[in-house]
């Protein structure tokens, strides 16, 4: 180690606090990019696992492949692996209580099918030969057929057909007009029970419950289904690979969303939106990181100039001065960058690990930690480049330093006497301390500017990121709309209303709506329709408006009235008047056109015609935008809809039920599968359909939760970086100014005047930073809005919430930081502080 290196490391050692703060700045900047990259990679990895669970771990499926053509799949080097499935056919399931699923659908699969189809074994084992069978637990709680491990089934397997066409699991059961052609009779022993397969294996409308046996000899099959996983090269050139294999199959299907997440190749407009938003977010992250490192260097640059001046006074050359600066930068980089990378990875591991347990417990969807080494390398390079340019600035000044001016430190004060005039209101409000603070801020602009820049960067980033969070959350809401209920029951019996009311009162049902609906025809000119609605849906006047009328059940209606803000009265109607259209503009961007279809006032009377033209009138109690549970927060009817009490519907039902009337129940319950089992077992309904949305309900709920977790984690990281950056900048600045404060106290400044001086500085810091940061934050939020519009066209929302939070956060942060700094400075000895040159 030469003399210059010794001098550099001695300076770093003696000024430990300054060195530590600079290293912390490097750590934070590097950790920010690394952490965000790991969160993004973890999100993608979690979505890949989610899609594998939802639809299976396969990329492409080739239907109708001849066994003799399997050699082409085996010899294809672009295929990592593949599994086989042979559909054996349908067999009548004796005792099935589900009229929509009267069959058992048997397939022969090879042993690797459990992973490929995401089959979950709940009891027993998988079949090991062609005489063993696993069946779905769905048969027990949906079909009410009790099958156990060890049971022997004799099945007559055949094919479904209708009007000469062969039907499969994608075709629902046809009550009249479908036939089952008998085929081979086989005997199976049940060796295992699996959970209900995903909707790709067994669609919700599938008429057969899934059952699987072992595929012993694929060469004896007439045709096979090949589920293939491609290599990385094969995925990148999937079209080329598929071109060579398509001729071997009747048809080809793809695991759409899994492929999209693996390749990140969504639709052009969606990806344009993702890329644009990612670039803006990445820009914010990089700027925040760069300023975090730069401020760590800049804040103490003035103090280091004294050291460079002393070295110049004893004969060091300009080249040697630069070397000292670069030695210091290399040490700080080698210390801070690895620690920053480790900190970012550790923070991501902790976040993903802590959340994963909750997600797995609540939704059976564990989060997967992923790391992007490319992003880690980028963060290291970015930190190194920022350190280099920050050091280069210091090196240039160090090389040109004049020993006398550097030691006196008067080069930083370049201001005329006139410019130091203080406004009269400052001494009146803040006294002598306020006047000193104002003049000090005018004189020491470099330190003042660095602090303001730190706050500006934090405010701008936070306002922009709140808009980013809203944009991603809005996109999630559009593409993954949440559901309000888990079970829907459609009953076609003559007494369906009474039967569904009984189901709504079952134990375990949390909320229920028994919905009946009819229609009345109302002259358009008698309704207070809006001009936008008329222009969108009607080109001429005199058209009859078909108005749907819904009843929900007395309890549900009372609950709905409470939500709308009125008391439940039998003769009143609640009006819904909205329209919603989803269109795509010439650039292919999705656009939602929505608004009010009409404006009703309390007491308005709607007169329409029901059965055989008989007049029906209703009085509007209130117009609301709150929707009943069964609508799932959607606009089901573009135009006017009315919600009435059951007593009103009972008295007018005969006049309405001829108009396309239906009776449905929508249930929100703790255990939908248990309620479904009770309905099938304990009720006497004959013609009915039950749809269990529990998987869809949970999957959409998990999507929202997953997106929210990563969004809040992301904005928390950005906020913490901004807060730490501001805290470090202000506390370091205060530490560096400790000798200055000691001198003021030595000449007689009281504690009260000292506090006034500090609070005025805080007011200037915060006020100026907010005046600059808020407009920049609004501009950044609009950039995020424009990025969102690459895929979704929506109105720009001004970030009032982000601005309010930023103002409050800056005030609290400055207050806390200044109190912390003043507390530390107040404990120091005045003489020792003035004499001490090192921190």
Helices and strands as residue ranges (DSSP letters): H 3-14, H 16-55, E 60-65, G 67-69, H 70-74, E 79-92, E 103-109, H 113-116, E 121-124, E 132-136, H 138-141, E 152-162, E 165-167, E 179-194, E 208-214, G 218-220, E 224-230, H 232-236, H 238-245, G 246-248, E 251-254, H 256-263, H 268-298, H 301-313, H 318-363, H 373-399, H 403-408, G 418-420, H 424-443, H 445-479, E 487-491, H 496-504, E 509-523, G 524-526, H 531-537, E 544-551, H 554-564, E 572-584, E 590-596, E 605-609, G 611-613, E 615-623, G 629-631, E 639-644, H 646-656, E 662-669, H 672-682, E 688-692, H 694-736, H 738-746, H 751-788, E 792-793, H 800-826, H 830-835
